[in-house]
Amino acid sequence: MAADQHQGIRLHETNEGRETQQGIAGFEGLNALFFMFALGLALMIFRRFAGDSPPNMPAAVIGAAIPIVLVSLYCFGLKQGKPPSYDVELGEWLIIKASGASYFSPRQVEPLALDWVQDPKNKESQV
């Protein structure tokens, strides 16, 4: 009986709800909302083309697939598993490369003026 008194129920806290990210169909976090929006849009497009007098099923399927494919490419290619601003910075980089402008043009960079840094061109600052 002495052995039974020392044994008890050991409770361990689990943090499964805090350690996992919510998602649906492989989309996590905010990407799941993008997927649900695309799914709703796809259903509306499908109903529009399939509800015509002679239903145009190929157009309905292709039209409904477009929003889901676009959102899937965006989320899995540019959002999920990437740094938070990856998609925005990639877009900026592509625009700058396409325009041929320098990313750090003289108009965008402020001149650096520090009191403790001596200018090698200025002879008066060298003592």
C-alpha positions as a Python dict, from the first residue, in 0.01 Angstrom:
ca = {
    (1, 'M'): (0, 0, 0),
    (2, 'A'): (290, 233, 60),
    (3, 'A'): (381, 221, -307),
    (4, 'D'): (27, 326, -402),
    (5, 'Q'): (45, 637, -186),
    (6, 'H'): (353, 768, -372),
    (7, 'Q'): (205, 716, -716),
    (8, 'G'): (-36, 976, -841),
    (9, 'I'): (-162, 1126, -1158),
    (10, 'R'): (97, 1347, -1321),
    (11, 'L'): (-46, 1633, -1524),
    (12, 'H'): (154, 1781, -1811),
    (13, 'E'): (59, 2104, -1984),
    (14, 'T'): (42, 2082, -2361),
    (15, 'N'): (62, 2387, -2582),
    (16, 'E'): (-60, 2235, -2905),
    (17, 'G'): (-302, 2520, -2971),
    (18, 'R'): (-29, 2779, -2928),
    (19, 'E'): (238, 2592, -3122),
    (20, 'T'): (41, 2519, -3438),
    (21, 'Q'): (-83, 2771, -3688),
    (22, 'Q'): (-444, 2752, -3798),
    (23, 'G'): (-511, 2680, -4160),
    (24, 'I'): (-727, 2516, -4422),
    (25, 'A'): (-624, 2306, -4724),
    (26, 'G'): (-254, 2374, -4668),
    (27, 'F'): (-297, 2751, -4637),
    (28, 'E'): (-185, 2891, -4302),
    (29, 'G'): (-285, 3207, -4117),
    (30, 'L'): (-400, 3498, -4332),
    (31, 'N'): (-339, 3290, -4645),
    (32, 'A'): (-640, 3077, -4545),
    (33, 'L'): (-859, 3389, -4575),
    (34, 'F'): (-720, 3455, -4923),
    (35, 'F'): (-806, 3095, -5015),
    (36, 'M'): (-1162, 3123, -4879),
    (37, 'F'): (-1212, 3448, -5072),
    (38, 'A'): (-1084, 3281, -5392),
    (39, 'L'): (-1310, 2981, -5331),
    (40, 'G'): (-1615, 3206, -5292),
    (41, 'L'): (-1524, 3396, -5608),
    (42, 'A'): (-1473, 3067, -5793),
    (43, 'L'): (-1819, 2947, -5687),
    (44, 'M'): (-1978, 3270, -5811),
    (45, 'I'): (-1798, 3245, -6146),
    (46, 'F'): (-1894, 2879, -6180),
    (47, 'R'): (-2260, 2954, -6107),
    (48, 'R'): (-2260, 3240, -6358),
    (49, 'F'): (-2136, 3023, -6648),
    (50, 'A'): (-2311, 2700, -6549),
    (51, 'G'): (-2645, 2875, -6494),
    (52, 'D'): (-2683, 3003, -6850),
    (53, 'S'): (-2960, 2868, -7071),
    (54, 'P'): (-2723, 2635, -7252),
    (55, 'P'): (-2472, 2573, -6970),
    (56, 'N'): (-2114, 2629, -7078),
    (57, 'M'): (-1936, 2382, -6850),
    (58, 'P'): (-1581, 2416, -6991),
    (59, 'A'): (-1595, 2793, -6945),
    (60, 'A'): (-1743, 2747, -6597),
    (61, 'V'): (-1465, 2512, -6485),
    (62, 'I'): (-1184, 2717, -6640),
    (63, 'G'): (-1325, 3046, -6509),
    (64, 'A'): (-1372, 2905, -6160),
    (65, 'A'): (-1020, 2762, -6154),
    (66, 'I'): (-854, 3098, -6230),
    (67, 'P'): (-898, 3263, -5885),
    (68, 'I'): (-799, 2946, -5698),
    (69, 'V'): (-487, 2895, -5911),
    (70, 'L'): (-381, 3261, -5881),
    (71, 'V'): (-425, 3269, -5503),
    (72, 'S'): (-246, 2934, -5468),
    (73, 'L'): (51, 3057, -5672),
    (74, 'Y'): (67, 3381, -5475),
    (75, 'C'): (38, 3220, -5131),
    (76, 'F'): (267, 2921, -5185),
    (77, 'G'): (515, 3110, -5402),
    (78, 'L'): (543, 3446, -5226),
    (79, 'K'): (386, 3429, -4880),
    (80, 'Q'): (390, 3095, -4700),
    (81, 'G'): (727, 3001, -4554),
    (82, 'K'): (886, 3330, -4662),
    (83, 'P'): (982, 3642, -4461),
    (84, 'P'): (687, 3877, -4393),
    (85, 'S'): (773, 4137, -4660),
    (86, 'Y'): (911, 3899, -4924),
    (87, 'D'): (632, 3960, -5177),
    (88, 'V'): (646, 4340, -5147),
    (89, 'E'): (1025, 4356, -5170),
    (90, 'L'): (1030, 4121, -5470),
    (91, 'G'): (774, 4342, -5644),
    (92, 'E'): (978, 4655, -5571),
    (93, 'W'): (1295, 4486, -5697),
    (94, 'L'): (1123, 4375, -6020),
    (95, 'I'): (983, 4724, -6083),
    (96, 'I'): (1323, 4885, -6025),
    (97, 'K'): (1499, 4633, -6252),
    (98, 'A'): (1235, 4676, -6523),
    (99, 'S'): (1263, 5056, -6511),
    (100, 'G'): (1643, 5046, -6525),
    (101, 'A'): (1679, 5283, -6230),
    (102, 'S'): (1940, 5242, -5961),
    (103, 'Y'): (1803, 5112, -5632),
    (104, 'F'): (2016, 5357, -5438),
    (105, 'S'): (2006, 5661, -5661),
    (106, 'P'): (2152, 5991, -5529),
    (107, 'R'): (1799, 6131, -5506),
    (108, 'Q'): (1697, 5859, -5259),
    (109, 'V'): (2005, 5858, -5034),
    (110, 'E'): (2064, 6130, -4776),
    (111, 'P'): (2424, 6254, -4749),
    (112, 'L'): (2597, 6124, -4439),
    (113, 'A'): (2736, 6404, -4226),
    (114, 'L'): (2889, 6301, -3894),
    (115, 'D'): (3093, 6533, -3674),
    (116, 'W'): (3340, 6265, -3568),
    (117, 'V'): (3416, 6144, -3922),
    (118, 'Q'): (3689, 6336, -4102),
    (119, 'D'): (3648, 6409, -4467),
    (120, 'P'): (3970, 6307, -4649),
    (121, 'K'): (3907, 6567, -4921),
    (122, 'N'): (3885, 6852, -4673),
    (123, 'K'): (4236, 6955, -4561),
    (124, 'E'): (4102, 7178, -4281),
    (125, 'S'): (3942, 6886, -4095),
    (126, 'Q'): (4276, 6707, -4071),
    (127, 'V'): (4471, 6845, -3774),
}
